[in-house]
Every structure is written in structure tokens, then in C-alpha cells.
């Protein structure tokens, strides 16, 4: 999705700014104010440095006076695609975030001009939609939903700067093509030597969870876990217990994925899901 229509354009800016930008001298940025000069300025994250002042008018034009938006034609086409019969979820790649960034900055347009409308449209399709973006690259993972519209969910995932690493996304999809969860595996560059390090995972359950979505092997695992819980008299199991339990079962080769499917379907709970599977504690729910 092209979110950069309107970038580097003047028509959406106030007249006094348009006049100032119609110049041949791009060396001096316009004074738009600074939160640092205020006695009681906006709260900012402690670990994040405030954005640097623009070096010149060209730098300021991009960082503070950008007016991106999604066109009506593009959004209409996107909605038609998402609403096609049988399409259980959507994946969109755009440049700009759909939500304001966490670090305040002096900017008349801190996000896309019509980001709120785009979000509302995506939430109206009643299915999970992943939105992958960059732009500010502050690495947020955010989930937006509308309780009045069951099934609505927009999962917004930012990429780090290209020199900082990348994210691996693992999709958990049932035989019925329902998306029931996404695992984000971040790989980040170590500043001291440039090597990539796998960091803590993040699992995001989607709003299309359903027991009926489980395949035969995964549902068989659930039945065996419930039997084992009764035999042992406790509902909290260790990873190695479960691995031994299904060692000769076809589900053994895909045990991690099967457990995540059960977790996303709310049939079990996995404590320590963001850690290596050997550290998982699996809690069987229900009777």
C-alpha cells in the first residue's frame, strides 16, 4: 500500500508554509518551536532521545512538514481485496505507521493525514489484518481492535532500521486457512561487533481463534494432554513431559507449532511463551 502519496507536496500545507518553501535558499529551517524550550513540555520515553533539530529546510521538509496519505482509489482497491469471499486474513506492507509514534515531535502532521480513516476501514472487514511498516523505525508492535466488531483486528508491526536487524514472522494457519496467531522473531544487530542476535519472541493471538480450526493431530494432542493431566493430578506440565508423551506420535515432529495452535485457540496456556520451548510451562484448561 503506497502511503507516501502527498509526501513532498505543498498543496496540503497552510499558505504561509507553502510560501516559505517556495524558495531557492534551503539552508535555514523554519522555526516551528521546540518542546525542549517549554517549562512543562510533553512527556517522552526516558530511553529514547528526542529527535534532532532539522539541519536545513530540506531536512525539515521531510521530517516535520511531510503530508503523506492513502488515496481513495488505493484504499477502495485494498478493501475489495480484503473483502473477497474466503479470504480469512490480510497482510499489508506500507511505509508509514497507522498510529502516532511514541516520541513527540514538533510537526503539524505527525502521521498520515487519513491514518485514522484507514484504520477504521481495516477494522471494518471483521478479520485479522497485519500491517507491516517502517518510516520512524522505533520498533513498536501494536494491536488495534474494535469490541463492537467481533473478529476485527489490526496488528501493526514496525521494522527496525536496516542496519539494526530484521523481524522474522511465523504465521500459524489452520487447514481452513484461518490465521490464529503470529510469532515475531526479532533479530537485532549488536553494536559492538555487528553480529545478529535472536531476541525474545513475541506471540500475537488473533481474533479468529476456534477449537473447530484444529487439525486432527493437534486435537489428538489436546485429548492426550487432558488424559495425562487426570493421570498425574496436575494441570501444569513441563515441555520435556509433553515431548516424552508424544514421542511416537505423528504430532511429535511439529510439537511446538501444535502447542502454539492450542494456546492461540485458548485450549491451553503456555507460560514463558517468549522464551525457548524448553522453558515453557504448559497449563491444560477445561475439564
C-alpha positions in Angstrom: 0.0 0.0 0.0 1.5 3.3 -1.1 1.2 5.6 2.0 3.6 8.2 0.5 1.2 9.9 -1.9 1.3 13.5 -0.7 4.8 13.4 0.5 6.9 16.3 -0.7 3.8 18.0 -1.9 2.8 21.6 -0.9 -1.0 21.6 -1.5 -1.9 20.2 2.0 0.3 22.8 3.8 -1.0 26.1 5.1 -0.4 29.0 2.8 2.3 30.7 5.0 4.3 27.5 4.9 3.8 27.0 1.2 5.2 30.5 0.7 8.2 29.8 2.9 9.0 26.6 1.0 8.9 28.4 -2.4 12.5 29.5 -2.1 15.9 28.8 -3.6 17.5 29.1 -0.2 17.1 25.7 1.5 19.8 26.3 4.1 17.7 27.6 7.0 14.9 25.6 8.6 11.6 27.4 9.6 11.2 27.9 13.4 8.3 25.7 14.4 9.1 25.7 18.1 10.7 23.1 20.3 9.3 21.1 23.3 12.7 21.5 25.0 12.1 25.2 25.3 8.9 24.7 27.4 8.9 24.5 31.2 6.3 21.8 31.1 6.8 20.1 27.7 5.3 16.8 26.6 6.3 13.6 28.3 8.8 11.5 26.4 10.1 7.9 26.8 13.2 8.0 29.1 15.2 5.6 26.9 14.6 7.5 23.7 16.4 10.6 22.7 14.3 13.4 21.3 14.6 13.9 17.6 17.4 16.1 16.4 16.6 19.5 15.0 16.5 19.6 11.2 19.8 20.6 9.7 18.3 22.6 6.9 15.0 23.4 5.2 15.2 20.2 3.0 15.7 18.0 6.1 12.8 19.8 7.8 10.5 19.4 4.8 10.8 15.7 5.1 10.9 15.3 8.9 8.3 18.0 10.0 6.3 19.1 7.0 5.6 15.8 5.3 1.9 15.2 4.4 1.5 11.5 3.3 -1.8 9.9 2.8 -3.5 6.8 1.2 -5.5 7.7 -1.9 -9.2 6.9 -2.1 -8.6 4.7 -5.2 -5.9 2.7 -3.5 -8.0 2.2 -0.3 -11.0 1.1 -2.3 -9.0 -1.5 -4.2 -7.5 -2.7 -1.0 -10.9 -3.1 0.7 -12.2 -5.0 -2.3 -9.3 -7.4 -2.0 -9.7 -7.9 1.8 -13.5 -8.5 1.5 -13.2 -11.2 -1.1 -15.2 -14.4 -0.1 -12.9 -17.0 1.5 -10.2 -14.5 2.4 -9.6 -15.2 6.1 -7.0 -12.5 6.8 -4.9 -9.8 5.2 -1.2 -8.8 5.1 -0.4 -5.2 4.1 3.0 -3.6 3.7 3.2 0.2 3.8 5.8 2.8 4.7 4.1 5.0 7.3 2.6 3.8 10.6 -1.2 3.9 11.2 -0.6 5.2 14.7 1.3 8.2 16.0 4.9 7.5 17.0 5.8 7.3 20.7 8.4 10.1 20.7 6.7 13.5 20.5 8.0 15.9 17.8 7.1 19.4 16.6 5.2 18.6 13.4 1.9 19.7 12.0 1.5 16.2 10.6 2.8 13.6 12.9 1.2 10.7 11.0 -0.6 10.0 7.7 -3.3 12.6 7.0 -6.0 9.9 6.8 -4.5 7.2 9.0 -7.5 7.2 11.4 -9.9 6.6 8.5 -7.6 3.8 7.1 -7.6 2.1 10.5 -11.4 2.3 10.7 -11.7 0.8 7.3 -9.4 -2.1 8.1 -11.2 -2.8 11.3 -14.5 -2.9 9.4 -13.5 -6.1 7.5 -14.1 -8.3 10.6 -10.9 -10.3 10.1 -7.3 -10.1 11.2 -5.1 -7.7 9.2 -1.3 -7.5 9.6 0.1 -4.1 8.7 3.9 -4.0 8.3 5.7 -0.7 8.1 8.8 1.3 8.7 9.3 5.1 8.4 10.3 6.1 12.0 11.6 2.6 12.8 11.0 2.8 16.6 10.1 -0.9 16.6 6.6 -0.9 18.1 4.3 -3.9 17.9 0.7 -2.7 18.4 -2.7 -4.4 18.2 -5.8 -2.5 17.4 -9.3 -3.9 17.8 -13.0 -2.8 17.9 -15.1 -4.7 20.5 -18.2 -3.7 18.6 -17.0 -5.6 15.5 -16.1 -9.2 16.5 -13.2 -10.5 14.6 -11.7 -7.1 13.8 -8.0 -6.8 14.5 -5.2 -4.7 13.0 -1.7 -5.9 14.0 0.8 -3.2 13.3 4.5 -4.3 13.3 7.4 -1.9 12.6 10.7 -3.0 11.1 13.9 -1.7 12.7 16.3 0.4 10.6 18.0 -1.7 8.1 21.3 -1.6 9.9 19.6 -2.6 13.1 18.4 -6.1 12.0 15.1 -7.5 10.9 12.0 -9.4 12.0 11.0 -12.9 11.1 7.3 -13.5 11.1 5.8 -17.0 11.6 2.1 -17.4 10.7 0.0 -20.1 12.3 -2.7 -21.0 9.8 -5.2 -23.9 10.1 -6.3 -26.3 7.5 -9.3 -24.0 6.9 -6.9 -21.1 6.2 -7.7 -19.3 9.4 -4.9 -17.2 10.9 -4.9 -18.0 14.6 -1.5 -16.4 15.6 1.7 -14.7 14.6 5.1 -15.1 16.1 7.5 -12.2 15.7 11.2 -13.3 16.0 13.4 -10.3 16.2 17.0 -10.4 15.0 19.0 -7.4 16.1 22.5 -6.2 15.3 24.9 -6.0 18.3 26.5 -2.5 18.1 29.9 -3.7 19.4 30.6 -6.3 16.7 27.7 -6.2 14.2 26.6 -9.8 14.7 22.9 -10.7 14.6 21.3 -11.9 17.9 17.9 -13.6 18.1 16.0 -11.7 20.8 12.9 -12.5 22.8 10.0 -13.7 20.7 6.5 -12.1 20.7 3.4 -14.2 20.1 0.2 -12.4 19.0 -3.0 -14.4 19.1 -5.5 -13.3 16.5 -9.3 -12.9 16.9 -10.2 -15.8 14.7 -9.5 -18.4 17.4 -11.7 -21.5 17.3 -11.5 -25.1 18.6 -13.0 -26.3 15.3 -10.0 -24.9 13.4 -7.6 -27.5 14.9 -6.4 -30.3 12.7 -6.7 -34.0 13.7 -3.2 -34.4 15.1 -3.4 -31.1 17.1 -6.8 -32.0 18.5 -5.5 -35.5 19.4 -2.7 -33.9 21.3 -5.2 -31.9 23.3 -7.1 -35.0 24.2 -3.9 -36.8 25.3 -2.9 -33.7 27.4 -6.2 -33.8 29.2 -5.9 -37.5 29.9 -2.3 -37.0 31.2 -3.5 -34.2 33.4 -6.0 -36.6 35.0 -3.4 -39.3 35.4 -0.9 -37.0 37.1 -3.4 -35.0 39.1 -2.0 -31.6 38.0 -2.6 -29.3 35.1 0.8 -27.6 34.7 3.2 -29.6 32.6 6.8 -29.2 31.5 8.0 -29.2 27.9 10.0 -32.4 28.3 7.0 -34.2 29.8 4.9 -33.3 26.8 7.7 -34.2 24.4 8.1 -37.6 26.0 4.3 -38.1 26.0 4.0 -37.8 22.2 7.4 -39.2 21.2 5.9 -41.9 19.0 3.0 -39.8 17.8 2.9 -38.0 14.4 2.5 -34.7 16.2 6.0 -35.0 17.7 7.6 -33.6 14.6 5.5 -30.4 14.9 5.0 -30.3 18.6 6.0 -26.6 19.1 3.6 -25.5 16.4 0.8 -27.7 17.7 1.1 -26.3 21.2 1.0 -22.8 19.9 -2.1 -23.6 17.9 -3.7 -24.9 21.1 -2.6 -21.8 23.0 -4.0 -19.5 20.3 -7.3 -21.4 20.4 -7.3 -20.9 24.2 -7.4 -24.6 24.9 -4.1 -24.5 26.9 -1.9 -21.7 28.3 1.8 -21.5 27.7 3.8 -19.7 30.4 7.1 -18.3 29.1 5.9 -18.3 25.5 8.5 -15.7 24.6 11.3 -17.9 25.8 12.9 -21.1 24.3 10.4 -24.0 24.3 12.5 -26.0 26.9 11.4 -23.3 29.4 7.7 -23.5 28.6 5.2 -24.4 31.2 2.0 -25.8 29.6 -1.3 -25.4 31.5 -4.2 -27.5 30.3 -7.5 -25.7 30.5 -11.1 -27.0 30.8 -12.2 -30.3 32.2 
